[in-house]
Amino acid sequence: METIRLTATPNSGGARLDSFVAESVDGLSRSAAANLIESGAVLVDDRTVRKNHRLQGGEDITVTLPEPAESAAVAQDIPLDVVYEDDLLLVVNKPRGMVVHPAPGHPDGTLVNALLSHCAGQLSGIGGVIRPGIVHRIDRDTSGLLVVAKTDESHQALSAQLKARTLSRVYEAVVRGSLREDEGSIDAPIGRSDKNRKKMAVTPTGREARTDYTVLGRYNGYTHAQCRLHTGRTHQIRVHMASLGHPVAGDALYGGRGDRSGLEGQCLHARRIKFVHPRGGWEIELECPRPEYFEAFLEKIARF
């Protein structure tokens, strides 16, 4: 079980406990938060209270999350865009809007559910029954390439490449505003935000994170950029670009209320991936085109 410790800010005074917990814990709905509170899994200053308890600000709140259900991931016949496949691994082009693995609020319809059907259950077991075969993840509203391991051997080898930073991932993004330089590197640690547990943030106590970017095009109010990851922190490109004052277009979480793109989700696409085959030792480099939503937005802002 995972335990999350929160502190109610002065601005939280008057807020209901179930609302505060739902807003502070990633992937947790208000009804799920209410169920946790009623079951005694949420403590306010080391005591149980009701879900409608009003916070004053300054309270210490402990949330104990249960382990995900072992039976959560089931095979579902969902179409996949498979870019490469052999007996050890496959690379898929994940569409925007698809969650990678089952999680609270997303029990099925995920990439894992589709993979279990496509691979007839032949996936690495290292990630457990909730994340079989998943070596790395991309956000629900980010599209693009993701490598999946069919065996434990390939999973271990690919994970080692991720750790050694030899598994290369290159994204394309449209960000708001005009980036000052045509290319640059953002080297800033990323950790969980103290103000909103659903968000990550650049923080001195975070983990090392580095993103290189190159401008591909400039438009009125937007910049089209290529982003190369040197590390793989949660929401890394989205957080780093927002830290420069140039959030990814369509990013409701990090873009604030100033976004006028009309997009349903961030304009971010995992364009290229490169790694060494776990058994053969040869280099595999794959690329997938920008999806329709991305191209349509580029055309739209080019007309401004």
ABEGO torsion letter per residue (X at the ends): XBBBBBBBBAAABGBBAAAAAAAABBGBBAAAAAAAAAAGABBBGGBBBBAABBBAEGBBBBBBBBBBBAAABBBBBBBBBBABBBAABBBBBBBBGBBABBBBGBABGBAAAAAAAAAGGBBBAAAEAAABGBABBBBAABBEBBBBBABAAAAAAAAAAAAAGABBBBBBBBBBEBBABABBBBBBBBBBBAABAABBBBBAABBBBBBBBBBABBBBGBBBBBBBBABBBBGAAAAAAAAAGBBBBGBAAAAEAABAAGBBEBBBBBABBBBBBAAAGBBBBBBBBBBAAAAAAAAAAAAX
